[in-house]
Amino acid sequence: MSRGGRLKLLIISHACSLPENQRLFANAAAIGDWEVTLVIPKVWLSEYGRPLEAALLPGFDAHLIPIPVVNNGKVPLHFYSTRPARLIKSVAPDVIYSHNEPYAFSTIQWCWGNRRSVNVPFGFYSCQNIVKRYPVPFRQAERWVYRNSSFAFPITRTVEEVHRTKGFKGDSTILPLGFDASLFPVRQRTENATGEFRFAYLGRVVEEKGLLTLVKALAALPDKRWHLEIFGSGPLEAVVKGKADELGIGQRLKWQGFVPQKEISTRLAQVDAVVLPSETRGNWKEQFGRVLIESLASGVPIVGSDSGEIPIIIRESGGGIVFSEGNVESCAAALQRMMTDQDGRKRMAEGGERYVRDEYDLRNLAERFAVEIEQIAGLKNALQQGVVRVERTHE
């Protein structure tokens, strides 16, 4: 421990290149009164093609160490241009957390650096919800990380089961993706004065997100008084536009491009329902869908496919309608019901908003993170004795 007994936590996270993603750690550090060192890429190429320069979230009292990375923009394949063991020795942390998958190069790199230096408790994050058998040497490296990790933060129970199946035996704390309630204030929703039902899609425009199924389903609706706002971009954009034009609904799609995190709540307040039509592939199924949480937090009901975690969140929250992934008829029926069932839509919106504010507010998740880190570090203090619901399992 540092002077004064403050816990020293080292976090490595490419995702924190976006300062908003540091909020969970900032809140947890404030709860625990920790000394945090945050290692992130000096510049990170985001999935939307925007370079993100290293910066701290305003108000986050952490020591920032920006380091250039190799394989920039490739989440599982990037690693840092540094000697981790040397840096770890200089920081002298009590706990190290890699905010990446156990098979990722960066996690392997920092886990190895920990073993070569201070050898303190090490942990990782994961959203991998399919049991994948990687080729040599990735398979061996993943097993090595499992053996040399004390804890993990999977985002769902399904993800946790994947790691248990693969042999991880450390502490496991379910820590779902959350939302910053300060960016999603309870507000009066914008009245729909257009006469058209306002659907929205937020996310990457890629094949597995099911946008072609959505376009076909929208074209099949008997009621043509609707439009679709698309917040995002990606390589399938031209294909989706072409299909919409072919079906005669191209003018009803409004392409808005990338939306900054701080603007999402305002944009969502101007739509009637969000659609997440993801489709499972051989090596992928929807892992969580943060847009579900953000939409429900904004009082907007969901039409979602039954891929991965989508139906679980919708059914637990009561905040939407589930349809069969890749099924145009099922999707169209769900869209039609959402448009016409005004009372049901109100119940979904109100119930969904209550649920996610209870379950996914980052302030509550930060408490869960803080409790686990301090328990891993062996601290016995008042924080552990507080009334905090923590989902932990042991083997």
N, C-alpha and C positions, 0 to 999 in steps of 0.2 A: 504493500500500500504506500501511497505518497504521504507526505507529511500531513498530519491532521487526520489521517485515516481515510481519506477520500479514495474511492475506487477509481482505478485508471482503466478505461476501456478503449481499445483500439478497434476501429471499424474500417473495413475496406469495402467500398461500394461504388460501382459505376453508376448505379441508379441515382445516387445522390449528386450526380452532376447536375441534375435538376434540383435546385435548392428546395422546392416544395417537398421533395421526397426525404428531406432531412428532418421533417417536423416530428415524426415519431421518435427519433433519437434525441432531438432537442427537448421534447417533453419528458422523456424518460430520464435524461440527464438532470433536468431540473428537479424531478421527483427525488432522485437518489443523491443529488449534489455530487455528481461525478466529475472527473477530469476526462474529457473525451478527446481523442485524436482521430481525425477523419482523413483517410487516404482515398482520394478519388482521382480519376484521370485529369491530367492538365487540360486537355480538350477531349470531349467525347462526341462522336458522331451519332446523333440520336436516330431512331427509326424513321423519323420524318425528314431526315437529311439536314437538320439544323445542327451546326457545331455548338456545343455547350462548353463554355469556358468555366473553369473551376471557380466556385464562389460559395461562401457560406450563406445559409438562411439568416436573414437579419434577426438578431437577438439570440442566435445560437452561440453560446460561449464555448466553442471548441477550437482545438488547434488543427488547422487545415494544412494537409501536405498534398499538394498536387504533383502528380508524377506522370510523365508520358507513358502511353501504353502501345504495345504491339498488337496488331490485328484490331485496330480501332473500329468500334461499332459492332463488333461480333461478340455478342454476349458470352457464349460459352468458350470462345477461343482467345479472347484477349488476355494479356498479362502485362505486368508492370515492369518498366525498364529500371529496375533497381535490385539491390540485394536485400531481400526481406529480412534475413536474419540480422543483418547489421542495423537496419532501421528499427526492428523490434527490440533489440538490445538497448538502443538509445531511448526509446519510449518507455521501456520497462513496464508494460501493461500488466494488469491483474487478469484480464480476460480479453480474448481476441475474437471478433465476430466478422466472418466473411459474408457479406450480403449478396451471395451468389450460390448457384447449385454446387453440390459436392463433386460433380464431375467436371466443373468448369476449370479452365487453366488457372484463373486467378485464385480460386479457392485452394487448389492443389499447391500453387506457388507459396501462398501465405501459411498454409498448414505445414508445409515442409520447412519454411523459415522459422516457424514456432518451434518445431521439433529440434532444429539446429541451434536454437538460442535459449530462450527462457523457459519453454515448455510449460506454458500456463494453459488453463482451460480454453479450448478452441471450439467454435461452433459455426454453423452455416444456416443459410436460408434455403427454402425450396418451394417451388410451385409445380414440380414434375409429377403429374397425376397418372402417368402410364408407366408400367414396368418395362423399361427398355434395357436390352442387353447390348452394351456398347462393344465395339471391337477392341482388340488389344492395341495399345496399352491402356486405353481409357477405362476399361473395365477394372483392371488391376488398380489403377490410380484412384478410382471411385471407392473401391473396397478399402484402400489404404487410408483415405480420408475418413471413412466410417470408423475404422479402428482407432484413429488418432483424434477423434472429435468427442467432446464431452457433452455437447448439447446441439439441438437443432430447432429451428423455427419453421415448420411446414405451414402452409397457409390454410390447409383443410385437412380433415380426417383422412380423406382419400390419399392425399400426398403423404401423410404420415405412414399409412399402410404400405405404400410403395417402398419407403425406406426400411420398414420393418421386414418386408419380404426380401429385400436385398441384404439384410444382415446388420443394419444399424442398431446398436444396443444402448446408446446414450439417452440422456434426458430429452424429451420431446414436448414442446409447448406449441399448441395450435395458435397461430398468430395470423389471422386473416388480413387481407388488405383492407385499409380503412379510408375514411375521409376526414378532412379537417373541417369540423363544424363551423369554424370561424369564416370559412370560405363559402359555406352553404347555410346562410342564416334562414330562419323561418320567415318566409315573406309571402305577401299577397301575390298570387299567381296572376299573370297577365291575362285579361279576358280575351277570348277568341272572338274577334270582330270580323274575321275574314270570310266566314261562312264555309271555310274549308277546314277539314280535320288536319292537324299538324303532327305528322310523324317525324321522328328524328333517328338518325343513326350516328353514333360516335365511335370512331376507331379507325384502324388501318383498313385500306381498301385492297384486300387480298382475297384469294380464292376461297380459303377456308372460313372466311367470315360470313359466307352464305349470301352475299349481296345479289347474286344472279337469281337465286331462289326468291329473295324478297321482291326484286323487280317484277318477276313473273307473277307473283302472288298479288302485288299491287295492281298490275294490269288486269287481273281477273276479277277485281272487285266490281260489283254492280253499281255501286255509288262512286262516281268519279270526283266527288268534292273533297279532295285531299291533296296534300303535297308532302314531299319528303325532303327534309333538311339533312344533308350529309356533311358532318363535321369530321374531316380527316382526309387523307390522301393515300395513294399507294399505286403499285404497278398494274392493278386491275381496273383502274379508273376508266381507261378508254374502252375496255370491253363492256363494262357496266353501262356506260353512256350509249354505246352502240346498241346494246340489247334494249335499253329503254326507248331509244329512237325507233328501233324496229317494231316495238310493241305499241308505239304511238303515245308514250307517256314521258318522253324526254323532257318536255317543258315543265313537268311536274316535279322534277328533281332539281333541287337547289343546292349547288356545290359550294360549301363555305370554307373548305380547306382546314388547316390546322387551327385549333382554338387553344389559346393559353389557359393554363389551369385556373387562373384567377377569374376568367370570363365564363367558365363552364356553367356555373350556377345561374348567371344572368341569361345565358342562351337557353338553358333548360326551362327556365320560367316562362318561355315563350312558345313551348310546344305542348301537345296534348298527350303524347305517348312516345316512348323510346322503343326501338326494335333492335334486338340482338339475335340475328339469325345464324349463328355460328354452326359449322358442320364438321363433325369428327372426321379425321383422316387417320391413316395407318399409324402415323407417328405423332399425332396431335389431337387433343380435344380441349375444349375451352377450360382453362385452368381456374378462372375466377370471374373475370369480367367486371373490373372496377367500375365500369360505366353503370352497372346495375345499382351499385351502392350509391353512386353520385346522383343517379336519376331519382331513386326513391327518396334520397335525402332532400331532393328538390320538390318532392310532392308529385312526381311524374310516374305513372304506372308503366309497366313493362310488357312487351310482347317478346317472348324469348323462346328459342329452340330448346330441345332436351339434350343438348350437348354438354358433357362435363358437369360443371357446378351450377350452370344456369338454372335448371329446374329446381335444384335444392334450395337456392336462395329465393327464388320466386315463391315456391310453396311454403317455405318457412316464414317468409315475411307476409304472404298473402297479397303481395304487391303487383300481381300481373297474371298473364295467361301464358301457358306453355303450349307449344305446338311441336309436331314431329319434325326433326331436323331434315332438311333437304326435300320436304314434302310440300309442294306448291299449294295443293288443296287445303292441307292442314294449316299452313301459314295464312292463306287467304281467309279461312274461317275465323282464325284468331284475330286477324286485323279487323274483319267485319264486326265481330263481337265487340272489340274495343271501341270501335267507332260508334256503335249504336246503343250500347249499354251504359248510359250516362250515370245511373245510380251505382252500378257495379264499379265503374271507373273511379268514382269518388271514393268508394270504400277501399279499393285497392290503393289509391294514392295516400289516403289517410293512414291506413294500417301499415303500409310499407314504410312510410316516413317514420312512424313511431318505432317500428322494429329496428331500422338501421341506425337510428340515433341512439338506441339502447345498446346495440350489439357491435357497431362498427365505428363509433366515434374514436378518433385517434387518441384522445385523452385517456379513454378507458384501455385501449390497446397498449398505450405507453406504460400504464401501470402494470399490465401483464408482463411486458418486456422487462421492466425494471425489477419486478419480483424475481423473475427467473435468473437474470444476470447476477443479482445479489446472492441468490441461493447458490448459484454455480461458484461464485467467488468465495462462498463460505461465510458471508456476513450474517450476523444475528442481530437484526435491529428492528425498530418499530415498523419499518416498511413491510417486512414479511408478516407482521402480526395484524396488519390492516385487513379490512374486509374487501378482498380483491378476488374475483373469480378467475382462477387460473386453471386451464386445461393442460395437465401434465400427465405423462405416462412413463412408466419405467419397465425395463426388462432385466 
